[in-house]
């Protein structure tokens, strides 16, 4: 298959935009693990089609994970714990993750327009 033919096929698959229209990208949730231990986090958030919950995502010690979730809503619920279980971030709102209910903490985050993201920073001190 030639390049022009591939480009023509790909062009048919893309949505048609009106003149001067822009595509918007839903803001992502970035999570920084400012703890010296690996953590696992699950997030309950409002997606385009309603509320949903992620599976657990691991974030190494002192690392950041981009786009853990994508939402236009600044309200997020999360449950996280360190690998050893010594540190835990939890709240009063139960949501199911992989068949088990977890007590998630509610937070409202500020939108960073320049980076098109919400940012959650977890530290061991506030666990």
N, CA, C and O of each residue as an XYZ file, in Angstrom:
508
protein
N       0.853     -1.160      0.000
C       0.000      0.000      0.000
C       0.910      1.237      0.000
O       1.900      1.267      0.731
N       0.597      2.231     -0.788
C       1.438      3.417     -0.890
C       1.074      4.436      0.186
O      -0.006      4.385      0.775
N       1.996      5.356      0.427
C       1.784      6.398      1.432
C       0.556      7.250      1.125
O      -0.248      7.474      2.030
N       0.364      7.745     -0.125
C      -0.831      8.549     -0.390
C      -2.130      7.789     -0.095
O      -3.095      8.372      0.401
N      -2.150      6.508     -0.398
C      -3.359      5.717     -0.153
C      -3.609      5.566      1.352
O      -4.749      5.652      1.807
N      -2.539      5.343      2.118
C      -2.674      5.236      3.570
C      -3.181      6.556      4.136
O      -4.052      6.572      5.006
N      -2.629      7.675      3.634
C      -3.059      8.991      4.108
C      -4.526      9.229      3.776
O      -5.257      9.793      4.591
N      -4.964      8.812      2.606
C      -6.362      8.990      2.222
C      -7.281      8.173      3.112
O      -8.348      8.642      3.510
N      -6.872      6.955      3.425
C      -7.680      6.106      4.310
C      -7.731      6.715      5.698
O      -8.801      6.778      6.304
N      -6.590      7.166      6.215
C      -6.552      7.776      7.547
C      -7.411      9.029      7.588
O      -8.085      9.282      8.586
N      -7.398      9.816      6.520
C      -8.211     11.030      6.457
C      -9.688     10.738      6.554
O     -10.443     11.541      7.103
N     -10.111      9.614      6.036
C     -11.522      9.230      6.116
C     -11.922      8.850      7.541
O     -13.093      8.944      7.910
N     -10.951      8.424      8.332
C     -11.248      7.988      9.683
C     -11.292      9.139     10.684
O     -11.847      8.986     11.772
N     -10.714     10.286     10.333
C     -10.689     11.429     11.231
C     -11.987     12.213     11.134
O     -12.564     12.314     10.052
N     -12.461     12.773     12.254
C     -13.693     13.564     12.198
C     -13.461     14.858     11.424
O     -12.366     15.422     11.433
N     -14.491     15.301     10.774
C     -14.422     16.546     10.019
C     -14.674     17.704     10.970
O     -15.636     17.684     11.738
N     -13.804     18.721     10.922
C     -13.953     19.891     11.774
C     -14.330     21.090     10.930
O     -13.827     21.252      9.818
N     -15.204     21.924     11.444
C     -15.588     23.153     10.758
C     -14.393     24.094     10.728
O     -13.465     23.957     11.525
N     -14.420     25.048      9.807
C     -13.341     26.022      9.716
C     -13.188     26.752     11.042
O     -14.180     27.117     11.674
N     -11.962     26.963     11.456
C     -11.600     27.640     12.701
C     -12.022     26.879     13.959
O     -11.945     27.433     15.056
N     -12.459     25.641     13.831
C     -12.822     24.847     15.006
C     -11.550     24.286     15.629
O     -10.562     24.045     14.935
N     -11.582     24.084     16.920
C     -10.444     23.492     17.603
C     -10.898     22.233     18.318
O     -12.043     22.123     18.757
N      -9.991     21.301     18.424
C     -10.279     20.084     19.176
C      -9.814     20.325     20.605
O      -8.710     20.824     20.822
N     -10.634     19.981     21.567
C     -10.230     20.128     22.950
C      -9.817     18.768     23.498
O     -10.395     17.739     23.148
N      -8.834     18.783     24.341
C      -8.353     17.565     24.972
C      -8.744     17.629     26.436
O      -8.459     18.610     27.123
N      -9.388     16.595     26.900
C      -9.822     16.538     28.292
C      -8.607     16.592     29.211
O      -7.626     15.887     28.975
N      -8.659     17.417     30.252
C      -7.530     17.487     31.178
C      -7.237     16.126     31.811
O      -8.140     15.325     32.050
N      -5.977     15.892     32.071
C      -5.571     14.651     32.710
C      -5.288     14.860     34.185
O      -5.068     15.984     34.634
N      -5.295     13.777     34.927
C      -4.910     13.806     36.332
C      -3.486     13.285     36.433
O      -3.208     12.142     36.069
N      -2.590     14.122     36.925
C      -1.210     13.742     37.170
C      -1.058     13.489     38.661
O      -1.511     14.291     39.479
N      -0.423     12.381     39.018
C      -0.217     12.052     40.424
C       1.282     11.978     40.691
O       2.013     11.248     40.021
N       1.721     12.743     41.677
C       3.115     12.698     42.111
C       3.198     11.932     43.418
O       2.500     12.245     44.383
N       4.054     10.931     43.439
C       4.329     10.170     44.643
C       5.583     10.769     45.275
O       6.703     10.431     44.891
N       5.386     11.659     46.246
C       6.502     12.307     46.928
C       6.893     11.527     48.181
O       7.423     12.091     49.138
N       6.632     10.263     48.159
C       6.945      9.369     49.265
C       8.157      8.527     48.846
O       8.379      8.312     47.654
N       8.929      8.058     49.805
C      10.105      7.262     49.465
C       9.791      5.779     49.318
O      10.678      4.929     49.400
N       8.517      5.484     49.102
C       8.080      4.101     48.886
C       7.137      4.049     47.685
O       6.412      5.009     47.421
N       7.145      2.943     46.966
C       6.208      2.765     45.855
C       4.792      2.751     46.402
O       4.540      2.217     47.483
N       3.861      3.344     45.648
C       2.461      3.331     46.063
C       1.601      2.780     44.933
O       2.006      2.757     43.770
N       0.413      2.342     45.303
C      -0.619      1.953     44.339
C      -1.809      2.862     44.605
O      -2.189      3.073     45.757
N      -2.405      3.405     43.529
C      -3.521      4.337     43.668
C      -4.633      3.952     42.705
O      -4.378      3.532     41.577
N      -5.871      4.102     43.167
C      -7.060      3.961     42.322
C      -7.839      5.262     42.454
O      -7.870      5.868     43.526
N      -8.465      5.688     41.364
C      -9.148      6.978     41.337
C     -10.566      6.801     40.811
O     -10.789      6.114     39.814
N     -11.521      7.427     41.490
C     -12.914      7.478     41.043
C     -13.120      8.905     40.533
O     -12.822      9.866     41.242
N     -13.626      9.045     39.313
C     -13.711     10.373     38.698
C     -14.844     10.419     37.683
O     -15.364      9.383     37.268
N     -15.215     11.621     37.292
C     -16.277     11.795     36.311
C     -15.665     11.835     34.909
O     -14.940     12.766     34.557
N     -15.969     10.825     34.135
C     -15.516     10.744     32.746
C     -16.605     11.323     31.847
O     -17.627     11.801     32.339
N     -16.394     11.282     30.553
C     -17.376     11.827     29.608
C     -18.743     11.170     29.730
O     -19.763     11.840     29.567
N     -18.785      9.886     30.011
C     -20.055      9.160     30.051
C     -20.543      8.865     31.465
O     -21.425      8.028     31.656
N     -19.972      9.549     32.458
C     -20.405      9.335     33.840
C     -19.240      8.948     34.731
O     -18.090      8.903     34.294
N     -19.556      8.669     35.989
C     -18.524      8.342     36.961
C     -17.957      6.955     36.724
O     -18.695      6.030     36.386
N     -16.654      6.805     36.898
C     -15.965      5.536     36.697
C     -14.773      5.454     37.640
O     -14.378      6.452     38.243
N     -14.212      4.281     37.763
C     -13.082      4.067     38.664
C     -11.962      3.356     37.920
O     -12.203      2.403     37.180
N     -10.739      3.825     38.122
C      -9.587      3.172     37.508
C      -9.240      1.904     38.273
O      -9.689      1.709     39.403
N      -8.460      1.063     37.669
C      -7.817     -0.027     38.395
C      -6.659      0.591     39.172
O      -6.375      1.779     39.020
N      -6.002     -0.192     39.988
C      -4.842      0.321     40.704
C      -3.687      0.549     39.740
O      -3.419     -0.262     38.853
N      -3.015      1.667     39.937
C      -1.850      2.052     39.151
C      -0.697      2.216     40.134
O      -0.857      2.867     41.166
N       0.448      1.643     39.832
C       1.599      1.813     40.719
C       2.438      3.001     40.271
O       2.597      3.270     39.080
N       2.962      3.693     41.255
C       3.839      4.835     41.002
C       5.084      4.635     41.865
O       4.986      4.578     43.091
N       6.242      4.531     41.238
C       7.478      4.332     42.009
C       7.732      5.486     42.978
O       7.172      6.572     42.828
N       8.571      5.239     43.958
C       8.941      6.259     44.948
C       9.498      7.497     44.254
O      10.329      7.406     43.351
N       9.017      8.654     44.701
C       9.510      9.948     44.209
C       9.389     10.113     42.698
O      10.248     10.729     42.068
N       8.333      9.569     42.121
C       8.081      9.682     40.678
C       6.690     10.254     40.434
O       5.866     10.332     41.345
N       6.446     10.650     39.193
C       5.163     11.215     38.783
C       4.582     10.375     37.666
O       5.305      9.906     36.787
N       3.277     10.188     37.702
C       2.571      9.439     36.654
C       1.566     10.381     35.999
O       0.701     10.941     36.672
N       1.687     10.552     34.683
C       0.790     11.426     33.926
C      -0.484     10.676     33.542
O      -0.466      9.456     33.383
N      -1.580     11.401     33.393
C      -2.857     10.919     32.881
C      -3.334      9.618     33.547
O      -3.671      8.642     32.878
N      -3.348      9.640     34.855
C      -3.912      8.506     35.602
C      -5.402      8.407     35.295
O      -5.970      7.315     35.277
N      -6.031      9.560     35.053
C      -7.437      9.650     34.659
C      -7.592     10.905     33.808
O      -6.710     11.764     33.798
N      -8.707     11.014     33.098
C      -9.012     12.203     32.295
C     -10.413     12.676     32.624
O     -11.375     11.912     32.545
N     -10.522     13.963     32.999
C     -11.821     14.478     33.414
C     -11.883     15.988     33.264
O     -10.884     16.683     33.449
N     -13.071     16.492     32.927
C     -13.335     17.927     32.925
C     -13.787     18.395     34.311
O     -13.957     19.592     34.540
N     -13.977     17.459     35.219
C     -14.477     17.742     36.557
C     -13.294     17.794     37.524
O     -12.419     16.931     37.470
N     -13.256     18.781     38.395
C     -12.138     18.943     39.324
C     -12.253     18.078     40.578
O     -11.345     18.081     41.410
N     -13.352     17.338     40.727
C     -13.556     16.488     41.898
C     -13.051     15.078     41.601
O     -13.435     14.456     40.611
N     -12.185     14.593     42.481
C     -11.646     13.238     42.356
C     -11.731     12.559     43.718
O     -11.638     13.210     44.759
N     -11.909     11.255     43.694
C     -11.849     10.437     44.895
C     -10.688      9.478     44.682
O     -10.510      8.956     43.581
N      -9.893      9.238     45.727
C      -8.756      8.341     45.540
C      -8.484      7.523     46.791
O      -8.778      7.934     47.914
N      -7.922      6.372     46.558
C      -7.432      5.502     47.618
C      -6.038      5.086     47.195
O      -5.839      4.636     46.066
N      -5.070      5.231     48.090
C      -3.704      4.836     47.783
C      -3.077      4.216     49.015
O      -3.447      4.528     50.147
N      -2.129      3.338     48.775
C      -1.367      2.783     49.889
C       0.029      2.431     49.410
O       0.263      2.152     48.234
N       0.958      2.456     50.378
C       2.329      2.095     50.053
C       2.421      0.587     49.892
O       1.548     -0.157     50.339
N       3.472      0.161     49.259
C       3.691     -1.258     48.992
C       3.613     -2.094     50.276
O       3.076     -3.201     50.267
N       4.142     -1.566     51.361
C       4.153     -2.292     52.631
C       2.832     -2.167     53.394
O       2.570     -2.933     54.321
N       2.003     -1.197     52.996
C       0.763     -0.951     53.712
C       0.949     -0.004     54.891
O      -0.016      0.322     55.582
N       2.188      0.442     55.129
C       2.467      1.335     56.253
C       1.789      2.692     56.071
O       1.324      3.294     57.039
N       1.736      3.171     54.823
C       1.116      4.461     54.532
C      -0.146      4.236     53.712
O      -0.172      3.429     52.782
N      -1.207      4.982     54.085
C      -2.488      4.812     53.400
C      -3.176      6.168     53.306
O      -3.195      6.942     54.264
N      -3.739      6.438     52.132
C      -4.517      7.647     51.902
C      -5.937      7.186     51.621
O      -6.203      6.586     50.580
N      -6.857      7.465     52.550
C      -8.221      6.964     52.407
C      -9.196      8.004     52.949
O      -8.798      9.004     53.546
N     -10.482      7.743     52.724
C     -11.511      8.676     53.154
C     -12.776      7.961     53.565
O     -12.736      6.844     54.080
N     -13.913      8.623     53.330
C     -15.210      8.117     53.786
C     -16.151      7.685     52.668
O     -17.306      7.348     52.929
N     -15.673      7.691     51.432
C     -16.539      7.381     50.287
C     -16.108      6.057     49.669
O     -15.018      5.956     49.104
N     -16.959      5.047     49.774
C     -16.603      3.721     49.270
C     -16.934      3.565     47.789
O     -18.050      3.829     47.343
N     -15.919      3.126     47.048
C     -16.092      2.803     45.631
C     -15.370      1.497     45.366
O     -14.359      1.183     45.995
N     -15.919      0.734     44.410
C     -15.382     -0.589     44.110
C     -14.244     -0.507     43.098
O     -14.326      0.190     42.086
N     -13.190     -1.239     43.408
C     -12.039     -1.385     42.513
C     -11.771     -2.870     42.398
O     -11.475     -3.538     43.390
N     -11.875     -3.381     41.193
C     -11.601     -4.796     40.944
C     -12.371     -5.695     41.915
O     -11.827     -6.666     42.441
N     -13.654     -5.356     42.145
C     -14.538     -6.198     42.943
C     -14.527     -5.963     44.444
O     -15.285     -6.608     45.167
N     -13.684     -5.051     44.934
C     -13.614     -4.794     46.375
C     -13.840     -3.310     46.636
O     -13.364     -2.465     45.879
N     -14.572     -2.989     47.715
C     -14.839     -1.600     48.077
C     -13.650     -1.018     48.842
O     -13.081     -1.662     49.724
N     -13.289      0.216     48.480
C     -12.199      0.928     49.145
C     -12.717      2.285     49.613
O     -13.478      2.932     48.894
N     -12.313      2.732     50.820
C     -12.747      4.027     51.345
C     -11.913      5.162     50.736
O     -10.777      5.394     51.150
N     -12.475      5.854     49.766
C     -11.725      6.865     49.031
C     -11.894      8.258     49.624
O     -12.929      8.606     50.192
N     -10.845      9.024     49.469
C     -10.800     10.396     49.952
C     -11.221     11.335     48.828
O     -10.766     11.199     47.692
N     -12.087     12.283     49.148
C     -12.550     13.259     48.158
C     -11.594     14.449     48.143
O     -11.165     14.928     49.193
N     -11.267     14.917     46.946
C     -10.455     16.113     46.803
C     -10.946     16.916     45.608
O     -11.419     16.353     44.621
N     -10.833     18.219     45.704
C     -11.135     19.106     44.586
C      -9.828     19.786     44.206
O      -9.223     20.483     45.019
N      -9.404     19.582     42.984
C      -8.096     20.060     42.534
C      -8.227     21.257     41.607
O      -9.218     21.395     40.891
N      -7.224     22.115     41.624
C      -7.167     23.247     40.698
C      -6.673     22.763     39.343
O      -5.807     21.892     39.255
N      -7.237     23.341     38.295
C      -6.845     23.003     36.928
C      -5.645     23.858     36.535
O      -5.682     25.082     36.653
N      -4.590     23.213     36.072
C      -3.411     23.892     35.547
C      -3.627     24.036     34.045
O      -3.354     23.115     33.274
N      -4.120     25.204     33.641
C      -4.493     25.412     32.236
C      -3.300     25.252     31.300
O      -3.436     24.680     30.219
N      -2.137     25.749     31.702
C      -0.953     25.673     30.854
C      -0.537     24.247     30.548
O      -0.041     23.964     29.457
N      -0.732     23.354     31.496
C      -0.368     21.941     31.296
C      -1.587     21.067     31.040
O      -1.454     19.863     30.825
N      -2.784     21.672     31.062
C      -4.042     20.964     30.844
C      -4.147     19.732     31.743
O      -4.348     18.608     31.282
N      -4.003     19.990     33.042
C      -4.041     18.868     33.977
C      -4.504     19.313     35.356
O      -4.489     20.493     35.707
N      -4.911     18.318     36.109
C      -5.103     18.451     37.548
C      -3.919     17.711     38.167
O      -3.426     16.737     37.599
N      -3.469     18.171     39.323
C      -2.284     17.550     39.919
C      -2.549     17.177     41.371
O      -2.969     18.011     42.173
N      -2.299     15.921     41.694
C      -2.428     15.410     43.054
C      -1.037     14.992     43.518
O      -0.355     14.226     42.836
N      -0.618     15.494     44.674
C       0.696     15.183     45.217
C       0.507     14.467     46.545
O      -0.115     15.005     47.462
N       1.037     13.264     46.651
C       0.920     12.483     47.880
C       2.275     12.409     48.579
O       3.290     12.109     47.951
N       2.284     12.686     49.883
C       3.495     12.589     50.671
C       3.261     11.635     51.828
O       2.124     11.433     52.254
N       4.327     11.053     52.333
C       4.206     10.137     53.463
C       3.780     10.857     54.730
O       3.132     10.260     55.590
N       4.127     12.111     54.859
C       3.796     12.866     56.068
C       2.293     13.044     56.256
O       1.814     13.093     57.388
N       1.532     13.141     55.138
C       0.097     13.404     55.270
C      -0.744     12.136     55.200
O      -1.971     12.204     55.134
N      -0.100     11.005     55.214
C      -0.845      9.755     55.101
C      -1.602      9.458     56.376
O      -2.289      8.440     56.464
